[in-house]
Amino acid sequence: MEPSATLPLKGELGEVHQLWLDHARRAGVIGEDGTFLLTAVVTGSAAVGWVRVRLTETADVSRLLDDQGRIEFIARSSSGGHICGVTAEEYDYWVVTLSL
């Protein structure tokens, strides 16, 4: 699998938010009302599952840090047909988009 976009792990975390947001909007993940489904990738997150959230002016996905202090999450359209997530790979953050 190839990423849709990458940023260095040691870069500015706020840039991850903007890059993800651009790709999530293009991929149809964020609804017209700003809602989408979200799951974080941290210990215990499987018990929570998918949570419906709404994008706001103060939202910042770069705050979704895993147990190692890296940004890791998956966002899914409310219809379930589109995914856009961020994963920390060896030296970069990857933004990955998929249509299901």
PDB file as gemmi writes it, atoms N, CA and C in Angstrom:
CRYST1    1.000    1.000    1.000  90.00  90.00  90.00 P 1                      
ATOM      1  N   MET A   1       0.842  -1.176   0.000  1.00  0.00           N  
ATOM      2  CA  MET A   1       0.000   0.000   0.000  1.00  0.00           C  
ATOM      3  C   MET A   1       0.889   1.241   0.000  1.00  0.00           C  
ATOM      4  N   GLU A   2       0.527   2.183  -0.808  1.00  0.00           N  
ATOM      5  CA  GLU A   2       1.254   3.449  -0.893  1.00  0.00           C  
ATOM      6  C   GLU A   2       0.436   4.546  -0.204  1.00  0.00           C  
ATOM      7  N   PRO A   3       1.123   5.472   0.466  1.00  0.00           N  
ATOM      8  CA  PRO A   3       0.398   6.570   1.103  1.00  0.00           C  
ATOM      9  C   PRO A   3      -0.101   7.583   0.075  1.00  0.00           C  
ATOM     10  N   SER A   4      -1.151   8.294   0.431  1.00  0.00           N  
ATOM     11  CA  SER A   4      -1.630   9.399  -0.391  1.00  0.00           C  
ATOM     12  C   SER A   4      -0.724  10.605  -0.231  1.00  0.00           C  
ATOM     13  N   ALA A   5      -0.107  10.724   0.953  1.00  0.00           N  
ATOM     14  CA  ALA A   5       0.809  11.822   1.252  1.00  0.00           C  
ATOM     15  C   ALA A   5       1.656  11.426   2.461  1.00  0.00           C  
ATOM     16  N   THR A   6       2.790  12.082   2.629  1.00  0.00           N  
ATOM     17  CA  THR A   6       3.663  11.826   3.775  1.00  0.00           C  
ATOM     18  C   THR A   6       4.192  13.131   4.344  1.00  0.00           C  
ATOM     19  N   LEU A   7       4.566  13.062   5.618  1.00  0.00           N  
ATOM     20  CA  LEU A   7       5.255  14.164   6.314  1.00  0.00           C  
ATOM     21  C   LEU A   7       6.279  13.531   7.246  1.00  0.00           C  
ATOM     22  N   PRO A   8       7.419  14.169   7.451  1.00  0.00           N  
ATOM     23  CA  PRO A   8       8.418  13.604   8.371  1.00  0.00           C  
ATOM     24  C   PRO A   8       7.884  13.505   9.800  1.00  0.00           C  
ATOM     25  N   LEU A   9       8.228  12.410  10.481  1.00  0.00           N  
ATOM     26  CA  LEU A   9       7.817  12.236  11.878  1.00  0.00           C  
ATOM     27  C   LEU A   9       8.282  13.395  12.749  1.00  0.00           C  
ATOM     28  N   LYS A  10       9.417  13.949  12.446  1.00  0.00           N  
ATOM     29  CA  LYS A  10       9.975  15.018  13.271  1.00  0.00           C  
ATOM     30  C   LYS A  10       9.499  16.401  12.852  1.00  0.00           C  
ATOM     31  N   GLY A  11       8.515  16.465  11.968  1.00  0.00           N  
ATOM     32  CA  GLY A  11       7.995  17.749  11.508  1.00  0.00           C  
ATOM     33  C   GLY A  11       7.005  18.355  12.492  1.00  0.00           C  
ATOM     34  N   GLU A  12       6.404  19.429  12.080  1.00  0.00           N  
ATOM     35  CA  GLU A  12       5.395  20.129  12.881  1.00  0.00           C  
ATOM     36  C   GLU A  12       4.100  19.323  12.878  1.00  0.00           C  
ATOM     37  N   LEU A  13       3.603  18.937  14.057  1.00  0.00           N  
ATOM     38  CA  LEU A  13       2.419  18.080  14.147  1.00  0.00           C  
ATOM     39  C   LEU A  13       1.171  18.732  13.552  1.00  0.00           C  
ATOM     40  N   GLY A  14       1.067  20.053  13.672  1.00  0.00           N  
ATOM     41  CA  GLY A  14      -0.089  20.743  13.113  1.00  0.00           C  
ATOM     42  C   GLY A  14      -0.209  20.555  11.611  1.00  0.00           C  
ATOM     43  N   GLU A  15       0.901  20.329  10.933  1.00  0.00           N  
ATOM     44  CA  GLU A  15       0.875  20.087   9.491  1.00  0.00           C  
ATOM     45  C   GLU A  15       0.183  18.766   9.180  1.00  0.00           C  
ATOM     46  N   VAL A  16       0.284  17.803  10.089  1.00  0.00           N  
ATOM     47  CA  VAL A  16      -0.393  16.518   9.891  1.00  0.00           C  
ATOM     48  C   VAL A  16      -1.902  16.743   9.848  1.00  0.00           C  
ATOM     49  N   HIS A  17      -2.405  17.581  10.743  1.00  0.00           N  
ATOM     50  CA  HIS A  17      -3.841  17.867  10.765  1.00  0.00           C  
ATOM     51  C   HIS A  17      -4.300  18.439   9.425  1.00  0.00           C  
ATOM     52  N   GLN A  18      -3.621  19.443   8.925  1.00  0.00           N  
ATOM     53  CA  GLN A  18      -4.050  20.088   7.691  1.00  0.00           C  
ATOM     54  C   GLN A  18      -3.945  19.147   6.498  1.00  0.00           C  
ATOM     55  N   LEU A  19      -2.870  18.355   6.435  1.00  0.00           N  
ATOM     56  CA  LEU A  19      -2.707  17.412   5.337  1.00  0.00           C  
ATOM     57  C   LEU A  19      -3.810  16.352   5.372  1.00  0.00           C  
ATOM     58  N   TRP A  20      -4.088  15.815   6.574  1.00  0.00           N  
ATOM     59  CA  TRP A  20      -5.169  14.835   6.702  1.00  0.00           C  
ATOM     60  C   TRP A  20      -6.503  15.454   6.299  1.00  0.00           C  
ATOM     61  N   LEU A  21      -6.779  16.652   6.779  1.00  0.00           N  
ATOM     62  CA  LEU A  21      -8.048  17.322   6.497  1.00  0.00           C  
ATOM     63  C   LEU A  21      -8.255  17.491   4.996  1.00  0.00           C  
ATOM     64  N   ASP A  22      -7.234  17.926   4.290  1.00  0.00           N  
ATOM     65  CA  ASP A  22      -7.335  18.095   2.839  1.00  0.00           C  
ATOM     66  C   ASP A  22      -7.686  16.775   2.157  1.00  0.00           C  
ATOM     67  N   HIS A  23      -6.988  15.699   2.546  1.00  0.00           N  
ATOM     68  CA  HIS A  23      -7.224  14.392   1.927  1.00  0.00           C  
ATOM     69  C   HIS A  23      -8.575  13.802   2.357  1.00  0.00           C  
ATOM     70  N   ALA A  24      -8.950  13.979   3.601  1.00  0.00           N  
ATOM     71  CA  ALA A  24     -10.235  13.461   4.082  1.00  0.00           C  
ATOM     72  C   ALA A  24     -11.401  14.130   3.368  1.00  0.00           C  
ATOM     73  N   ARG A  25     -11.296  15.415   3.141  1.00  0.00           N  
ATOM     74  CA  ARG A  25     -12.364  16.124   2.416  1.00  0.00           C  
ATOM     75  C   ARG A  25     -12.450  15.642   0.973  1.00  0.00           C  
ATOM     76  N   ARG A  26     -11.301  15.525   0.311  1.00  0.00           N  
ATOM     77  CA  ARG A  26     -11.284  15.056  -1.079  1.00  0.00           C  
ATOM     78  C   ARG A  26     -11.806  13.629  -1.201  1.00  0.00           C  
ATOM     79  N   ALA A  27     -11.544  12.805  -0.197  1.00  0.00           N  
ATOM     80  CA  ALA A  27     -11.947  11.398  -0.227  1.00  0.00           C  
ATOM     81  C   ALA A  27     -13.410  11.195   0.159  1.00  0.00           C  
ATOM     82  N   GLY A  28     -14.098  12.235   0.584  1.00  0.00           N  
ATOM     83  CA  GLY A  28     -15.499  12.109   0.959  1.00  0.00           C  
ATOM     84  C   GLY A  28     -15.718  11.521   2.342  1.00  0.00           C  
ATOM     85  N   VAL A  29     -14.723  11.638   3.203  1.00  0.00           N  
ATOM     86  CA  VAL A  29     -14.838  11.101   4.567  1.00  0.00           C  
ATOM     87  C   VAL A  29     -15.669  12.018   5.457  1.00  0.00           C  
ATOM     88  N   ILE A  30     -15.522  13.297   5.291  1.00  0.00           N  
ATOM     89  CA  ILE A  30     -16.211  14.274   6.147  1.00  0.00           C  
ATOM     90  C   ILE A  30     -17.528  14.666   5.489  1.00  0.00           C  
ATOM     91  N   GLY A  31     -18.625  14.455   6.207  1.00  0.00           N  
ATOM     92  CA  GLY A  31     -19.949  14.778   5.686  1.00  0.00           C  
ATOM     93  C   GLY A  31     -20.177  16.274   5.565  1.00  0.00           C  
ATOM     94  N   GLU A  32     -21.236  16.640   4.872  1.00  0.00           N  
ATOM     95  CA  GLU A  32     -21.578  18.054   4.692  1.00  0.00           C  
ATOM     96  C   GLU A  32     -21.783  18.760   6.028  1.00  0.00           C  
ATOM     97  N   ASP A  33     -22.244  18.012   7.032  1.00  0.00           N  
ATOM     98  CA  ASP A  33     -22.457  18.587   8.358  1.00  0.00           C  
ATOM     99  C   ASP A  33     -21.201  18.502   9.233  1.00  0.00           C  
ATOM    100  N   GLY A  34     -20.079  18.057   8.645  1.00  0.00           N  
ATOM    101  CA  GLY A  34     -18.816  17.981   9.379  1.00  0.00           C  
ATOM    102  C   GLY A  34     -18.629  16.710  10.185  1.00  0.00           C  
ATOM    103  N   THR A  35     -19.549  15.744  10.062  1.00  0.00           N  
ATOM    104  CA  THR A  35     -19.434  14.529  10.867  1.00  0.00           C  
ATOM    105  C   THR A  35     -18.716  13.416  10.115  1.00  0.00           C  
ATOM    106  N   PHE A  36     -18.109  12.538  10.892  1.00  0.00           N  
ATOM    107  CA  PHE A  36     -17.476  11.327  10.379  1.00  0.00           C  
ATOM    108  C   PHE A  36     -17.285  10.383  11.555  1.00  0.00           C  
ATOM    109  N   LEU A  37     -16.874   9.165  11.270  1.00  0.00           N  
ATOM    110  CA  LEU A  37     -16.598   8.176  12.311  1.00  0.00           C  
ATOM    111  C   LEU A  37     -15.097   8.153  12.562  1.00  0.00           C  
ATOM    112  N   LEU A  38     -14.704   7.937  13.807  1.00  0.00           N  
ATOM    113  CA  LEU A  38     -13.290   7.983  14.173  1.00  0.00           C  
ATOM    114  C   LEU A  38     -12.970   6.860  15.146  1.00  0.00           C  
ATOM    115  N   THR A  39     -11.814   6.259  14.967  1.00  0.00           N  
ATOM    116  CA  THR A  39     -11.287   5.334  15.957  1.00  0.00           C  
ATOM    117  C   THR A  39      -9.805   5.629  16.117  1.00  0.00           C  
ATOM    118  N   ALA A  40      -9.375   5.723  17.348  1.00  0.00           N  
ATOM    119  CA  ALA A  40      -7.964   5.947  17.641  1.00  0.00           C  
ATOM    120  C   ALA A  40      -7.259   4.603  17.689  1.00  0.00           C  
ATOM    121  N   VAL A  41      -5.966   4.618  17.496  1.00  0.00           N  
ATOM    122  CA  VAL A  41      -5.184   3.389  17.526  1.00  0.00           C  
ATOM    123  C   VAL A  41      -4.294   3.449  18.769  1.00  0.00           C  
ATOM    124  N   VAL A  42      -4.906   3.122  19.909  1.00  0.00           N  
ATOM    125  CA  VAL A  42      -4.194   3.103  21.191  1.00  0.00           C  
ATOM    126  C   VAL A  42      -4.665   1.891  21.982  1.00  0.00           C  
ATOM    127  N   THR A  43      -3.923   1.537  22.994  1.00  0.00           N  
ATOM    128  CA  THR A  43      -4.313   0.420  23.848  1.00  0.00           C  
ATOM    129  C   THR A  43      -5.702   0.678  24.423  1.00  0.00           C  
ATOM    130  N   GLY A  44      -6.591  -0.277  24.268  1.00  0.00           N  
ATOM    131  CA  GLY A  44      -7.946  -0.155  24.784  1.00  0.00           C  
ATOM    132  C   GLY A  44      -8.941   0.450  23.819  1.00  0.00           C  
ATOM    133  N   SER A  45      -8.496   0.939  22.664  1.00  0.00           N  
ATOM    134  CA  SER A  45      -9.421   1.600  21.743  1.00  0.00           C  
ATOM    135  C   SER A  45     -10.400   0.628  21.093  1.00  0.00           C  
ATOM    136  N   ALA A  46     -10.046  -0.642  21.021  1.00  0.00           N  
ATOM    137  CA  ALA A  46     -10.967  -1.626  20.429  1.00  0.00           C  
ATOM    138  C   ALA A  46     -12.262  -1.712  21.220  1.00  0.00           C  
ATOM    139  N   ALA A  47     -12.184  -1.490  22.517  1.00  0.00           N  
ATOM    140  CA  ALA A  47     -13.378  -1.537  23.360  1.00  0.00           C  
ATOM    141  C   ALA A  47     -14.312  -0.361  23.076  1.00  0.00           C  
ATOM    142  N   VAL A  48     -13.759   0.741  22.602  1.00  0.00           N  
ATOM    143  CA  VAL A  48     -14.562   1.930  22.296  1.00  0.00           C  
ATOM    144  C   VAL A  48     -15.151   1.822  20.896  1.00  0.00           C  
ATOM    145  N   GLY A  49     -14.365   1.346  19.941  1.00  0.00           N  
ATOM    146  CA  GLY A  49     -14.825   1.202  18.563  1.00  0.00           C  
ATOM    147  C   GLY A  49     -14.907   2.529  17.834  1.00  0.00           C  
ATOM    148  N   TRP A  50     -15.852   2.615  16.909  1.00  0.00           N  
ATOM    149  CA  TRP A  50     -16.041   3.826  16.105  1.00  0.00           C  
ATOM    150  C   TRP A  50     -16.904   4.824  16.860  1.00  0.00           C  
ATOM    151  N   VAL A  51     -16.486   6.079  16.855  1.00  0.00           N  
ATOM    152  CA  VAL A  51     -17.215   7.158  17.532  1.00  0.00           C  
ATOM    153  C   VAL A  51     -17.570   8.211  16.486  1.00  0.00           C  
ATOM    154  N   ARG A  52     -18.850   8.630  16.475  1.00  0.00           N  
ATOM    155  CA  ARG A  52     -19.249   9.710  15.554  1.00  0.00           C  
ATOM    156  C   ARG A  52     -18.785  11.038  16.144  1.00  0.00           C  
ATOM    157  N   VAL A  53     -18.050  11.797  15.340  1.00  0.00           N  
ATOM    158  CA  VAL A  53     -17.536  13.094  15.777  1.00  0.00           C  
ATOM    159  C   VAL A  53     -17.901  14.155  14.741  1.00  0.00           C  
ATOM    160  N   ARG A  54     -17.776  15.409  15.153  1.00  0.00           N  
ATOM    161  CA  ARG A  54     -18.035  16.531  14.249  1.00  0.00           C  
ATOM    162  C   ARG A  54     -16.796  17.418  14.221  1.00  0.00           C  
ATOM    163  N   LEU A  55     -16.367  17.750  13.030  1.00  0.00           N  
ATOM    164  CA  LEU A  55     -15.225  18.637  12.838  1.00  0.00           C  
ATOM    165  C   LEU A  55     -15.615  20.044  13.269  1.00  0.00           C  
ATOM    166  N   THR A  56     -14.795  20.662  14.101  1.00  0.00           N  
ATOM    167  CA  THR A  56     -15.044  22.034  14.553  1.00  0.00           C  
ATOM    168  C   THR A  56     -13.822  22.889  14.221  1.00  0.00           C  
ATOM    169  N   GLU A  57     -13.932  24.170  14.485  1.00  0.00           N  
ATOM    170  CA  GLU A  57     -12.820  25.096  14.239  1.00  0.00           C  
ATOM    171  C   GLU A  57     -11.604  24.770  15.100  1.00  0.00           C  
ATOM    172  N   THR A  58     -11.830  24.183  16.272  1.00  0.00           N  
ATOM    173  CA  THR A  58     -10.713  23.896  17.185  1.00  0.00           C  
ATOM    174  C   THR A  58     -10.233  22.448  17.109  1.00  0.00           C  
ATOM    175  N   ALA A  59     -10.869  21.640  16.267  1.00  0.00           N  
ATOM    176  CA  ALA A  59     -10.458  20.236  16.140  1.00  0.00           C  
ATOM    177  C   ALA A  59      -9.043  20.148  15.575  1.00  0.00           C  
ATOM    178  N   ASP A  60      -8.291  19.175  16.063  1.00  0.00           N  
ATOM    179  CA  ASP A  60      -6.919  18.986  15.599  1.00  0.00           C  
ATOM    180  C   ASP A  60      -6.546  17.518  15.785  1.00  0.00           C  
ATOM    181  N   VAL A  61      -6.529  16.775  14.685  1.00  0.00           N  
ATOM    182  CA  VAL A  61      -6.250  15.343  14.779  1.00  0.00           C  
ATOM    183  C   VAL A  61      -4.823  15.046  15.223  1.00  0.00           C  
ATOM    184  N   SER A  62      -3.958  16.038  15.210  1.00  0.00           N  
ATOM    185  CA  SER A  62      -2.585  15.797  15.667  1.00  0.00           C  
ATOM    186  C   SER A  62      -2.530  15.562  17.178  1.00  0.00           C  
ATOM    187  N   ARG A  63      -3.646  15.725  17.859  1.00  0.00           N  
ATOM    188  CA  ARG A  63      -3.720  15.422  19.300  1.00  0.00           C  
ATOM    189  C   ARG A  63      -4.037  13.951  19.560  1.00  0.00           C  
ATOM    190  N   LEU A  64      -4.324  13.189  18.505  1.00  0.00           N  
ATOM    191  CA  LEU A  64      -4.669  11.776  18.649  1.00  0.00           C  
ATOM    192  C   LEU A  64      -3.393  10.930  18.680  1.00  0.00           C  
ATOM    193  N   LEU A  65      -2.710  10.967  19.799  1.00  0.00           N  
ATOM    194  CA  LEU A  65      -1.429  10.285  19.937  1.00  0.00           C  
ATOM    195  C   LEU A  65      -1.601   8.877  20.481  1.00  0.00           C  
ATOM    196  N   ASP A  66      -0.785   7.960  19.989  1.00  0.00           N  
ATOM    197  CA  ASP A  66      -0.810   6.591  20.479  1.00  0.00           C  
ATOM    198  C   ASP A  66       0.078   6.460  21.719  1.00  0.00           C  
ATOM    199  N   ASP A  67       0.291   5.232  22.153  1.00  0.00           N  
ATOM    200  CA  ASP A  67       1.076   4.969  23.360  1.00  0.00           C  
ATOM    201  C   ASP A  67       2.539   5.378  23.221  1.00  0.00           C  
ATOM    202  N   GLN A  68       3.014   5.582  21.995  1.00  0.00           N  
ATOM    203  CA  GLN A  68       4.401   5.976  21.745  1.00  0.00           C  
ATOM    204  C   GLN A  68       4.530   7.459  21.408  1.00  0.00           C  
ATOM    205  N   GLY A  69       3.423   8.202  21.560  1.00  0.00           N  
ATOM    206  CA  GLY A  69       3.452   9.636  21.279  1.00  0.00           C  
ATOM    207  C   GLY A  69       3.383   9.977  19.800  1.00  0.00           C  
ATOM    208  N   ARG A  70       2.888   9.053  18.988  1.00  0.00           N  
ATOM    209  CA  ARG A  70       2.761   9.276  17.555  1.00  0.00           C  
ATOM    210  C   ARG A  70       1.288   9.355  17.170  1.00  0.00           C  
ATOM    211  N   ILE A  71       1.020  10.086  16.109  1.00  0.00           N  
ATOM    212  CA  ILE A  71      -0.358  10.245  15.636  1.00  0.00           C  
ATOM    213  C   ILE A  71      -0.780   8.975  14.899  1.00  0.00           C  
ATOM    214  N   GLU A  72      -1.863   8.368  15.364  1.00  0.00           N  
ATOM    215  CA  GLU A  72      -2.377   7.154  14.740  1.00  0.00           C  
ATOM    216  C   GLU A  72      -3.900   7.143  14.897  1.00  0.00           C  
ATOM    217  N   PHE A  73      -4.630   7.151  13.788  1.00  0.00           N  
ATOM    218  CA  PHE A  73      -6.088   7.059  13.853  1.00  0.00           C  
ATOM    219  C   PHE A  73      -6.642   6.715  12.482  1.00  0.00           C  
ATOM    220  N   ILE A  74      -7.900   6.304  12.469  1.00  0.00           N  
ATOM    221  CA  ILE A  74      -8.616   6.033  11.230  1.00  0.00           C  
ATOM    222  C   ILE A  74      -9.928   6.796  11.281  1.00  0.00           C  
ATOM    223  N   ALA A  75     -10.231   7.516  10.212  1.00  0.00           N  
ATOM    224  CA  ALA A  75     -11.520   8.203  10.066  1.00  0.00           C  
ATOM    225  C   ALA A  75     -12.267   7.537   8.920  1.00  0.00           C  
ATOM    226  N   ARG A  76     -13.572   7.384   9.101  1.00  0.00           N  
ATOM    227  CA  ARG A  76     -14.402   6.711   8.106  1.00  0.00           C  
ATOM    228  C   ARG A  76     -15.644   7.554   7.847  1.00  0.00           C  
ATOM    229  N   SER A  77     -16.069   7.600   6.613  1.00  0.00           N  
ATOM    230  CA  SER A  77     -17.301   8.335   6.295  1.00  0.00           C  
ATOM    231  C   SER A  77     -18.474   7.682   7.019  1.00  0.00           C  
ATOM    232  N   SER A  78     -19.498   8.448   7.284  1.00  0.00           N  
ATOM    233  CA  SER A  78     -20.680   7.916   7.975  1.00  0.00           C  
ATOM    234  C   SER A  78     -21.314   6.773   7.202  1.00  0.00           C  
ATOM    235  N   SER A  79     -21.195   6.803   5.887  1.00  0.00           N  
ATOM    236  CA  SER A  79     -21.740   5.724   5.061  1.00  0.00           C  
ATOM    237  C   SER A  79     -20.864   4.477   5.099  1.00  0.00           C  
ATOM    238  N   GLY A  80     -19.639   4.629   5.574  1.00  0.00           N  
ATOM    239  CA  GLY A  80     -18.715   3.504   5.665  1.00  0.00           C  
ATOM    240  C   GLY A  80     -17.936   3.239   4.396  1.00  0.00           C  
ATOM    241  N   GLY A  81     -18.161   4.003   3.344  1.00  0.00           N  
ATOM    242  CA  GLY A  81     -17.533   3.730   2.059  1.00  0.00           C  
ATOM    243  C   GLY A  81     -16.163   4.327   1.823  1.00  0.00           C  
ATOM    244  N   HIS A  82     -15.732   5.233   2.715  1.00  0.00           N  
ATOM    245  CA  HIS A  82     -14.455   5.906   2.506  1.00  0.00           C  
ATOM    246  C   HIS A  82     -13.677   5.986   3.823  1.00  0.00           C  
ATOM    247  N   ILE A  83     -12.370   5.817   3.718  1.00  0.00           N  
ATOM    248  CA  ILE A  83     -11.487   5.870   4.888  1.00  0.00           C  
ATOM    249  C   ILE A  83     -10.323   6.803   4.594  1.00  0.00           C  
ATOM    250  N   CYS A  84      -9.921   7.558   5.600  1.00  0.00           N  
ATOM    251  CA  CYS A  84      -8.716   8.373   5.524  1.00  0.00           C  
ATOM    252  C   CYS A  84      -8.099   8.376   6.913  1.00  0.00           C  
ATOM    253  N   GLY A  85      -6.914   7.833   7.018  1.00  0.00           N  
ATOM    254  CA  GLY A  85      -6.270   7.737   8.324  1.00  0.00           C  
ATOM    255  C   GLY A  85      -4.828   8.200   8.281  1.00  0.00           C  
ATOM    256  N   VAL A  86      -4.241   8.242   9.463  1.00  0.00           N  
ATOM    257  CA  VAL A  86      -2.835   8.600   9.610  1.00  0.00           C  
ATOM    258  C   VAL A  86      -2.152   7.498  10.388  1.00  0.00           C  
ATOM    259  N   THR A  87      -0.998   7.091   9.897  1.00  0.00           N  
ATOM    260  CA  THR A  87      -0.187   6.096  10.583  1.00  0.00           C  
ATOM    261  C   THR A  87       1.255   6.561  10.607  1.00  0.00           C  
ATOM    262  N   ALA A  88       1.952   6.210  11.667  1.00  0.00           N  
ATOM    263  CA  ALA A  88       3.374   6.550  11.796  1.00  0.00           C  
ATOM    264  C   ALA A  88       4.184   5.368  11.284  1.00  0.00           C  
ATOM    265  N   GLU A  89       4.929   5.599  10.233  1.00  0.00           N  
ATOM    266  CA  GLU A  89       5.810   4.570   9.691  1.00  0.00           C  
ATOM    267  C   GLU A  89       7.235   4.891  10.132  1.00  0.00           C  
ATOM    268  N   GLU A  90       8.206   4.246   9.546  1.00  0.00           N  
ATOM    269  CA  GLU A  90       9.581   4.337  10.030  1.00  0.00           C  
ATOM    270  C   GLU A  90      10.073   5.774  10.239  1.00  0.00           C  
ATOM    271  N   TYR A  91       9.970   6.613   9.227  1.00  0.00           N  
ATOM    272  CA  TYR A  91      10.472   7.988   9.330  1.00  0.00           C  
ATOM    273  C   TYR A  91       9.419   9.046   9.024  1.00  0.00           C  
ATOM    274  N   ASP A  92       8.230   8.609   8.631  1.00  0.00           N  
ATOM    275  CA  ASP A  92       7.214   9.542   8.168  1.00  0.00           C  
ATOM    276  C   ASP A  92       5.844   9.208   8.733  1.00  0.00           C  
ATOM    277  N   TYR A  93       4.990  10.233   8.744  1.00  0.00           N  
ATOM    278  CA  TYR A  93       3.561  10.005   8.912  1.00  0.00           C  
ATOM    279  C   TYR A  93       2.999   9.764   7.519  1.00  0.00           C  
ATOM    280  N   TRP A  94       2.157   8.757   7.395  1.00  0.00           N  
ATOM    281  CA  TRP A  94       1.487   8.465   6.146  1.00  0.00           C  
ATOM    282  C   TRP A  94       0.020   8.837   6.265  1.00  0.00           C  
ATOM    283  N   VAL A  95      -0.506   9.539   5.295  1.00  0.00           N  
ATOM    284  CA  VAL A  95      -1.941   9.730   5.159  1.00  0.00           C  
ATOM    285  C   VAL A  95      -2.386   8.710   4.117  1.00  0.00           C  
ATOM    286  N   VAL A  96      -3.336   7.863   4.509  1.00  0.00           N  
ATOM    287  CA  VAL A  96      -3.794   6.784   3.648  1.00  0.00           C  
ATOM    288  C   VAL A  96      -5.294   6.946   3.412  1.00  0.00           C  
ATOM    289  N   THR A  97      -5.695   6.922   2.147  1.00  0.00           N  
ATOM    290  CA  THR A  97      -7.107   7.010   1.805  1.00  0.00           C  
ATOM    291  C   THR A  97      -7.514   5.769   1.015  1.00  0.00           C  
ATOM    292  N   LEU A  98      -8.722   5.298   1.283  1.00  0.00           N  
ATOM    293  CA  LEU A  98      -9.262   4.111   0.596  1.00  0.00           C  
ATOM    294  C   LEU A  98     -10.742   4.303   0.340  1.00  0.00           C  
ATOM    295  N   SER A  99     -11.199   3.808  -0.776  1.00  0.00           N  
ATOM    296  CA  SER A  99     -12.638   3.695  -1.036  1.00  0.00           C  
ATOM    297  C   SER A  99     -12.959   2.210  -0.908  1.00  0.00           C  
ATOM    298  N   LEU A 100     -13.996   1.902  -0.140  1.00  0.00           N  
ATOM    299  CA  LEU A 100     -14.352   0.506   0.105  1.00  0.00           C  
ATOM    300  C   LEU A 100     -15.500   0.060  -0.774  1.00  0.00           C  
TER     301      LEU A 100                                                      
END                                                                             
